[in-house]
Amino acid sequence: MIEPELHNWVWCEDCLEWKNTEEVSFLGITEDSFGKEMLTFKCDGCEKENKNNITSSVSKPKGG
């Protein structure tokens, strides 16, 4: 059985959409108070800096 490949997603507060972490420029990574990874990134779409949790999923998450 072939396992589906997981992708990492972040929410861009300016574009109001999920971005694959391969579509953004990595600026840094930290943990929030719950130990979840927070990615600081520059969106390659709007070119603005954002900081948001990383979500792993096979497909783009729905909503925001």
Biopython code that builds the backbone (N, CA, C, O; Angstrom):
import numpy as np
from Bio.PDB.StructureBuilder import StructureBuilder

atoms = [
    (1, "MET", "N", (0.848, -1.192, 0.000)),
    (1, "MET", "CA", (0.000, 0.000, 0.000)),
    (1, "MET", "C", (0.888, 1.248, 0.000)),
    (1, "MET", "O", (1.836, 1.347, 0.779)),
    (2, "ILE", "N", (0.575, 2.171, -0.859)),
    (2, "ILE", "CA", (1.339, 3.415, -0.964)),
    (2, "ILE", "C", (0.717, 4.459, -0.043)),
    (2, "ILE", "O", (-0.479, 4.739, -0.117)),
    (3, "GLU", "N", (1.547, 5.028, 0.822)),
    (3, "GLU", "CA", (1.085, 6.082, 1.738)),
    (3, "GLU", "C", (1.085, 7.425, 1.001)),
    (3, "GLU", "O", (2.044, 7.734, 0.293)),
    (4, "PRO", "N", (0.025, 8.227, 1.157)),
    (4, "PRO", "CA", (0.022, 9.552, 0.531)),
    (4, "PRO", "C", (1.091, 10.449, 1.156)),
    (4, "PRO", "O", (1.389, 10.338, 2.346)),
    (5, "GLU", "N", (1.652, 11.323, 0.357)),
    (5, "GLU", "CA", (2.703, 12.228, 0.826)),
    (5, "GLU", "C", (2.097, 13.427, 1.561)),
    (5, "GLU", "O", (1.207, 14.102, 1.043)),
    (6, "LEU", "N", (2.594, 13.679, 2.771)),
    (6, "LEU", "CA", (2.146, 14.837, 3.543)),
    (6, "LEU", "C", (2.876, 16.091, 3.068)),
    (6, "LEU", "O", (4.058, 16.045, 2.727)),
    (7, "HIS", "N", (2.161, 17.200, 3.052)),
    (7, "HIS", "CA", (2.734, 18.502, 2.732)),
    (7, "HIS", "C", (2.547, 19.408, 3.935)),
    (7, "HIS", "O", (1.624, 19.208, 4.725)),
    (8, "ASN", "N", (3.402, 20.391, 4.082)),
    (8, "ASN", "CA", (3.300, 21.367, 5.165)),
    (8, "ASN", "C", (2.669, 22.639, 4.606)),
    (8, "ASN", "O", (3.056, 23.123, 3.542)),
    (9, "TRP", "N", (1.697, 23.170, 5.337)),
    (9, "TRP", "CA", (0.925, 24.337, 4.915)),
    (9, "TRP", "C", (0.988, 25.423, 5.981)),
    (9, "TRP", "O", (1.048, 25.127, 7.174)),
    (10, "VAL", "N", (0.972, 26.685, 5.545)),
    (10, "VAL", "CA", (0.864, 27.836, 6.445)),
    (10, "VAL", "C", (-0.203, 28.773, 5.884)),
    (10, "VAL", "O", (-0.429, 28.830, 4.675)),
    (11, "TRP", "N", (-0.850, 29.504, 6.784)),
    (11, "TRP", "CA", (-1.913, 30.443, 6.401)),
    (11, "TRP", "C", (-1.305, 31.829, 6.205)),
    (11, "TRP", "O", (-0.658, 32.357, 7.110)),
    (12, "CYS", "N", (-1.508, 32.418, 5.036)),
    (12, "CYS", "CA", (-1.059, 33.787, 4.781)),
    (12, "CYS", "C", (-2.192, 34.731, 5.164)),
    (12, "CYS", "O", (-3.268, 34.698, 4.568)),
    (13, "GLU", "N", (-1.938, 35.576, 6.170)),
    (13, "GLU", "CA", (-2.948, 36.518, 6.667)),
    (13, "GLU", "C", (-3.271, 37.617, 5.652)),
    (13, "GLU", "O", (-4.312, 38.266, 5.753)),
    (14, "ASP", "N", (-2.390, 37.828, 4.680)),
    (14, "ASP", "CA", (-2.620, 38.892, 3.693)),
    (14, "ASP", "C", (-3.322, 38.363, 2.440)),
    (14, "ASP", "O", (-4.231, 39.015, 1.926)),
    (15, "CYS", "N", (-2.916, 37.194, 1.942)),
    (15, "CYS", "CA", (-3.573, 36.580, 0.783)),
    (15, "CYS", "C", (-4.880, 35.895, 1.178)),
    (15, "CYS", "O", (-5.741, 35.642, 0.335)),
    (16, "LEU", "N", (-5.017, 35.592, 2.500)),
    (16, "LEU", "CA", (-6.162, 34.858, 3.035)),
    (16, "LEU", "C", (-6.309, 33.496, 2.369)),
    (16, "LEU", "O", (-7.401, 33.099, 1.964)),
    (17, "GLU", "N", (-5.170, 32.779, 2.263)),
    (17, "GLU", "CA", (-5.207, 31.428, 1.733)),
    (17, "GLU", "C", (-4.043, 30.603, 2.258)),
    (17, "GLU", "O", (-3.032, 31.140, 2.709)),
    (18, "TRP", "N", (-4.205, 29.287, 2.190)),
    (18, "TRP", "CA", (-3.166, 28.362, 2.597)),
    (18, "TRP", "C", (-2.081, 28.317, 1.545)),
    (18, "TRP", "O", (-2.366, 28.299, 0.348)),
    (19, "LYS", "N", (-0.839, 28.301, 1.989)),
    (19, "LYS", "CA", (0.318, 28.219, 1.097)),
    (19, "LYS", "C", (1.141, 26.994, 1.473)),
    (19, "LYS", "O", (1.407, 26.754, 2.651)),
    (20, "ASN", "N", (1.537, 26.233, 0.484)),
    (20, "ASN", "CA", (2.464, 25.140, 0.709)),
    (20, "ASN", "C", (3.772, 25.776, 1.148)),
    (20, "ASN", "O", (4.169, 26.804, 0.599)),
    (21, "THR", "N", (4.447, 25.189, 2.121)),
    (21, "THR", "CA", (5.695, 25.801, 2.601)),
    (21, "THR", "C", (6.738, 25.905, 1.493)),
    (21, "THR", "O", (7.716, 26.640, 1.634)),
    (22, "GLU", "N", (6.544, 25.179, 0.393)),
    (22, "GLU", "CA", (7.445, 25.304, -0.755)),
    (22, "GLU", "C", (7.147, 26.567, -1.566)),
    (22, "GLU", "O", (7.933, 26.932, -2.440)),
    (23, "GLU", "N", (6.018, 27.243, -1.288)),
    (23, "GLU", "CA", (5.619, 28.465, -1.995)),
    (23, "GLU", "C", (5.982, 29.737, -1.226)),
    (23, "GLU", "O", (5.633, 30.838, -1.651)),
    (24, "VAL", "N", (6.677, 29.590, -0.104)),
    (24, "VAL", "CA", (7.027, 30.740, 0.713)),
    (24, "VAL", "C", (8.524, 30.744, 0.988)),
    (24, "VAL", "O", (9.191, 29.718, 0.856)),
    (25, "SER", "N", (9.042, 31.897, 1.368)),
    (25, "SER", "CA", (10.460, 32.017, 1.711)),
    (25, "SER", "C", (10.616, 31.882, 3.223)),
    (25, "SER", "O", (10.031, 32.648, 3.988)),
    (26, "PHE", "N", (11.402, 30.912, 3.638)),
    (26, "PHE", "CA", (11.637, 30.618, 5.047)),
    (26, "PHE", "C", (12.436, 31.746, 5.686)),
    (26, "PHE", "O", (13.490, 32.130, 5.179)),
    (27, "LEU", "N", (11.928, 32.287, 6.819)),
    (27, "LEU", "CA", (12.648, 33.316, 7.569)),
    (27, "LEU", "C", (13.046, 32.826, 8.958)),
    (27, "LEU", "O", (14.050, 33.284, 9.503)),
    (28, "GLY", "N", (12.281, 31.906, 9.540)),
    (28, "GLY", "CA", (12.615, 31.387, 10.864)),
    (28, "GLY", "C", (11.537, 30.449, 11.358)),
    (28, "GLY", "O", (10.443, 30.386, 10.798)),
    (29, "ILE", "N", (11.861, 29.710, 12.429)),
    (29, "ILE", "CA", (10.896, 28.794, 13.014)),
    (29, "ILE", "C", (11.046, 28.816, 14.538)),
    (29, "ILE", "O", (12.158, 28.813, 15.066)),
    (30, "THR", "N", (9.908, 28.840, 15.231)),
    (30, "THR", "CA", (9.876, 28.827, 16.696)),
    (30, "THR", "C", (8.757, 27.884, 17.124)),
    (30, "THR", "O", (8.123, 27.246, 16.284)),
    (31, "GLU", "N", (8.515, 27.795, 18.424)),
    (31, "GLU", "CA", (7.390, 27.029, 18.955)),
    (31, "GLU", "C", (6.457, 27.966, 19.704)),
    (31, "GLU", "O", (6.903, 28.907, 20.361)),
    (32, "ASP", "N", (5.153, 27.703, 19.603)),
    (32, "ASP", "CA", (4.207, 28.480, 20.393)),
    (32, "ASP", "C", (4.160, 27.909, 21.810)),
    (32, "ASP", "O", (4.916, 26.990, 22.126)),
    (33, "SER", "N", (3.293, 28.431, 22.658)),
    (33, "SER", "CA", (3.236, 28.009, 24.058)),
    (33, "SER", "C", (2.759, 26.563, 24.227)),
    (33, "SER", "O", (2.889, 25.990, 25.309)),
    (34, "PHE", "N", (2.209, 25.976, 23.166)),
    (34, "PHE", "CA", (1.748, 24.590, 23.205)),
    (34, "PHE", "C", (2.751, 23.635, 22.562)),
    (34, "PHE", "O", (2.495, 22.433, 22.485)),
    (35, "GLY", "N", (3.896, 24.157, 22.098)),
    (35, "GLY", "CA", (4.918, 23.327, 21.476)),
    (35, "GLY", "C", (4.704, 23.090, 19.994)),
    (35, "GLY", "O", (5.413, 22.286, 19.389)),
    (36, "LYS", "N", (3.737, 23.778, 19.396)),
    (36, "LYS", "CA", (3.474, 23.633, 17.965)),
    (36, "LYS", "C", (4.399, 24.571, 17.192)),
    (36, "LYS", "O", (4.646, 25.700, 17.614)),
    (37, "GLU", "N", (4.907, 24.089, 16.056)),
    (37, "GLU", "CA", (5.852, 24.886, 15.265)),
    (37, "GLU", "C", (5.191, 26.101, 14.635)),
    (37, "GLU", "O", (4.116, 26.004, 14.042)),
    (38, "MET", "N", (5.851, 27.249, 14.772)),
    (38, "MET", "CA", (5.404, 28.502, 14.156)),
    (38, "MET", "C", (6.449, 28.900, 13.121)),
    (38, "MET", "O", (7.628, 29.045, 13.445)),
    (39, "LEU", "N", (6.018, 29.075, 11.885)),
    (39, "LEU", "CA", (6.922, 29.445, 10.809)),
    (39, "LEU", "C", (6.807, 30.936, 10.522)),
    (39, "LEU", "O", (5.709, 31.452, 10.317)),
    (40, "THR", "N", (7.928, 31.619, 10.509)),
    (40, "THR", "CA", (7.974, 33.001, 10.040)),
    (40, "THR", "C", (8.419, 32.919, 8.594)),
    (40, "THR", "O", (9.457, 32.335, 8.286)),
    (41, "PHE", "N", (7.622, 33.510, 7.703)),
    (41, "PHE", "CA", (7.885, 33.362, 6.276)),
    (41, "PHE", "C", (7.500, 34.616, 5.502)),
    (41, "PHE", "O", (6.716, 35.442, 5.970)),
    (42, "LYS", "N", (8.059, 34.734, 4.329)),
    (42, "LYS", "CA", (7.668, 35.789, 3.386)),
    (42, "LYS", "C", (6.893, 35.092, 2.285)),
    (42, "LYS", "O", (7.421, 34.212, 1.606)),
    (43, "CYS", "N", (5.636, 35.487, 2.109)),
    (43, "CYS", "CA", (4.778, 34.878, 1.097)),
    (43, "CYS", "C", (5.296, 35.249, -0.297)),
    (43, "CYS", "O", (5.536, 36.420, -0.588)),
    (44, "ASP", "N", (5.462, 34.249, -1.140)),
    (44, "ASP", "CA", (5.922, 34.522, -2.495)),
    (44, "ASP", "C", (4.821, 35.121, -3.363)),
    (44, "ASP", "O", (5.093, 35.599, -4.464)),
    (45, "GLY", "N", (3.564, 35.099, -2.870)),
    (45, "GLY", "CA", (2.451, 35.693, -3.610)),
    (45, "GLY", "C", (2.336, 37.191, -3.353)),
    (45, "GLY", "O", (2.421, 37.987, -4.288)),
    (46, "CYS", "N", (2.142, 37.586, -2.082)),
    (46, "CYS", "CA", (1.944, 38.997, -1.735)),
    (46, "CYS", "C", (3.228, 39.672, -1.265)),
    (46, "CYS", "O", (3.278, 40.895, -1.134)),
    (47, "GLU", "N", (4.263, 38.881, -1.011)),
    (47, "GLU", "CA", (5.577, 39.369, -0.584)),
    (47, "GLU", "C", (5.569, 40.019, 0.804)),
    (47, "GLU", "O", (6.451, 40.817, 1.123)),
    (48, "LYS", "N", (4.568, 39.674, 1.629)),
    (48, "LYS", "CA", (4.503, 40.195, 2.999)),
    (48, "LYS", "C", (4.982, 39.126, 3.973)),
    (48, "LYS", "O", (4.879, 37.929, 3.705)),
    (49, "GLU", "N", (5.512, 39.585, 5.120)),
    (49, "GLU", "CA", (6.001, 38.677, 6.151)),
    (49, "GLU", "C", (4.845, 38.247, 7.051)),
    (49, "GLU", "O", (4.030, 39.074, 7.459)),
    (50, "ASN", "N", (4.780, 36.969, 7.355)),
    (50, "ASN", "CA", (3.744, 36.399, 8.207)),
    (50, "ASN", "C", (4.381, 35.430, 9.191)),
    (50, "ASN", "O", (5.515, 34.991, 9.000)),
    (51, "LYS", "N", (3.641, 35.102, 10.244)),
    (51, "LYS", "CA", (4.067, 34.088, 11.217)),
    (51, "LYS", "C", (2.825, 33.288, 11.567)),
    (51, "LYS", "O", (1.832, 33.836, 12.044)),
    (52, "ASN", "N", (2.893, 31.973, 11.323)),
    (52, "ASN", "CA", (1.719, 31.154, 11.551)),
    (52, "ASN", "C", (2.114, 29.727, 11.836)),
    (52, "ASN", "O", (3.234, 29.309, 11.544)),
    (53, "ASN", "N", (1.167, 28.965, 12.423)),
    (53, "ASN", "CA", (1.396, 27.546, 12.700)),
    (53, "ASN", "C", (1.540, 26.757, 11.403)),
    (53, "ASN", "O", (0.972, 27.119, 10.373)),
    (54, "ILE", "N", (2.306, 25.680, 11.472)),
    (54, "ILE", "CA", (2.463, 24.770, 10.341)),
    (54, "ILE", "C", (1.433, 23.659, 10.491)),
    (54, "ILE", "O", (1.294, 23.076, 11.566)),
    (55, "THR", "N", (0.709, 23.364, 9.409)),
    (55, "THR", "CA", (-0.255, 22.280, 9.371)),
    (55, "THR", "C", (0.207, 21.262, 8.349)),
    (55, "THR", "O", (0.515, 21.625, 7.214)),
    (56, "SER", "N", (0.262, 19.998, 8.727)),
    (56, "SER", "CA", (0.639, 18.941, 7.792)),
    (56, "SER", "C", (-0.617, 18.228, 7.309)),
    (56, "SER", "O", (-1.460, 17.815, 8.106)),
    (57, "SER", "N", (-0.726, 18.091, 5.978)),
    (57, "SER", "CA", (-1.905, 17.474, 5.380)),
    (57, "SER", "C", (-1.551, 16.994, 3.983)),
    (57, "SER", "O", (-0.639, 17.525, 3.350)),
    (58, "VAL", "N", (-2.273, 15.989, 3.503)),
    (58, "VAL", "CA", (-2.067, 15.471, 2.154)),
    (58, "VAL", "C", (-2.499, 16.520, 1.126)),
    (58, "VAL", "O", (-1.845, 16.682, 0.096)),
    (59, "SER", "N", (-3.603, 17.237, 1.403)),
    (59, "SER", "CA", (-4.103, 18.250, 0.489)),
    (59, "SER", "C", (-4.240, 19.584, 1.209)),
    (59, "SER", "O", (-4.136, 19.655, 2.434)),
    (60, "LYS", "N", (-4.472, 20.628, 0.446)),
    (60, "LYS", "CA", (-4.604, 21.973, 1.023)),
    (60, "LYS", "C", (-5.773, 22.004, 2.012)),
    (60, "LYS", "O", (-6.885, 21.593, 1.677)),
    (61, "PRO", "N", (-5.517, 22.495, 3.238)),
    (61, "PRO", "CA", (-6.620, 22.587, 4.222)),
    (61, "PRO", "C", (-7.739, 23.494, 3.712)),
    (61, "PRO", "O", (-7.507, 24.376, 2.885)),
    (62, "LYS", "N", (-8.930, 23.272, 4.201)),
    (62, "LYS", "CA", (-10.071, 24.106, 3.807)),
    (62, "LYS", "C", (-10.245, 25.229, 4.823)),
    (62, "LYS", "O", (-9.930, 25.070, 6.003)),
    (63, "GLY", "N", (-10.748, 26.354, 4.353)),
    (63, "GLY", "CA", (-11.039, 27.472, 5.239)),
    (63, "GLY", "C", (-9.788, 28.156, 5.759)),
    (63, "GLY", "O", (-8.706, 27.986, 5.197)),
    (64, "GLY", "N", (-9.926, 28.914, 6.809)),
    (64, "GLY", "CA", (-8.792, 29.622, 7.352)),
    (64, "GLY", "C", (-8.954, 30.021, 8.727)),
    (64, "GLY", "O", (-8.054, 30.633, 9.302)),
]
sb = StructureBuilder()
sb.init_structure("model")
sb.init_model(0)
sb.init_chain("A")
sb.init_seg("    ")
for serial, (resi, resn, name, xyz) in enumerate(atoms, 1):
    if name == "N":
        sb.init_residue(resn, " ", resi, " ")
    sb.init_atom(name, np.array(xyz, "f"), 0.0, 1.0, " ", f" {name:<3s}", serial, name[0])
structure = sb.get_structure()
